[in-house]
């Protein structure tokens, strides 16, 4: 089975990350850098950032979901996706 941290992401994500591992690191760096000014709703300037991670999980076939005609995630099993992301966070070294 593929390691969630190694799941490739759309190269056009706001964190500039190639995979889930890089995205989570960028998110943590942004949190640390911005401190009290950190926005959980818009950590990279826009809302909906979780869907950049969901995109990779759906594309890798790890969670059920589908894309709209523009290639954006239009539906996703958020419960399973979030569980996988929490597991990936726990694996970070």
C-alpha positions in Angstrom: 0.0 0.0 0.0 1.2 3.5 -0.8 2.3 5.7 2.1 0.0 8.7 2.3 2.9 11.0 2.9 4.2 10.0 -0.6 0.9 10.7 -2.4 1.6 13.1 -5.2 -0.4 16.4 -5.4 -1.5 18.6 -8.2 1.6 20.7 -9.0 -0.6 23.9 -8.8 -1.3 23.7 -5.1 -0.9 26.8 -2.9 1.7 25.2 -0.7 4.0 24.6 -3.7 4.4 21.0 -2.5 4.9 17.9 -4.6 3.4 15.4 -2.1 1.4 15.2 1.1 4.6 15.3 3.2 5.7 18.5 1.7 2.3 20.1 2.0 2.0 19.2 5.7 5.5 20.6 6.3 4.6 23.9 4.5 1.4 24.1 6.6 3.4 23.7 9.8 6.0 26.2 8.7 3.2 28.7 7.9 1.6 28.2 11.2 4.9 28.7 13.0 5.8 31.7 10.9 2.5 33.5 11.3 1.9 32.6 15.0 -1.2 34.2 16.3 -2.0 35.6 12.9 -2.3 32.1 11.4 -5.6 31.5 9.6 -6.8 27.9 9.8 -9.4 28.9 7.2 -6.9 30.5 4.8 -3.4 29.3 5.6 -2.2 29.9 2.1 -4.4 32.9 1.3 -7.5 31.0 0.2 -10.1 28.7 1.8 -10.7 25.2 0.7 -7.0 24.2 1.1 -7.9 20.8 2.4 -9.2 19.9 -1.0 -5.6 20.1 -2.4 -4.8 17.2 -0.1 -8.1 15.4 -0.9 -7.2 15.8 -4.6 -4.1 13.6 -4.2 -5.9 11.0 -2.1 -8.8 10.7 -4.6 -6.3 10.6 -7.5 -4.3 7.8 -5.8 -7.5 5.8 -5.3 -7.1 5.9 -1.5 -10.5 7.5 -0.9 -13.8 7.6 -2.8 -14.4 10.9 -4.6 -14.9 12.5 -8.0 -13.7 15.5 -9.9 -15.7 18.2 -11.7 -15.2 19.0 -15.4 -12.3 21.3 -14.4 -10.4 18.7 -12.5 -11.3 20.0 -9.0 -12.6 17.6 -6.3 -16.3 17.9 -6.3 -17.1 15.1 -3.8 -15.0 13.2 -1.4 -15.3 10.8 1.5 -14.0 13.3 4.1 -14.2 10.9 7.0 -11.8 8.5 5.4 -9.6 11.2 3.9 -9.3 13.0 7.2 -8.4 9.8 9.0 -5.7 9.1 6.4 -4.3 12.6 6.9 -4.2 12.3 10.7 -2.4 8.9 10.3 0.1 10.6 7.9 0.7 13.4 10.5 1.4 10.8 13.1 4.0 9.2 10.8 5.9 12.5 10.2 9.5 12.2 11.3 
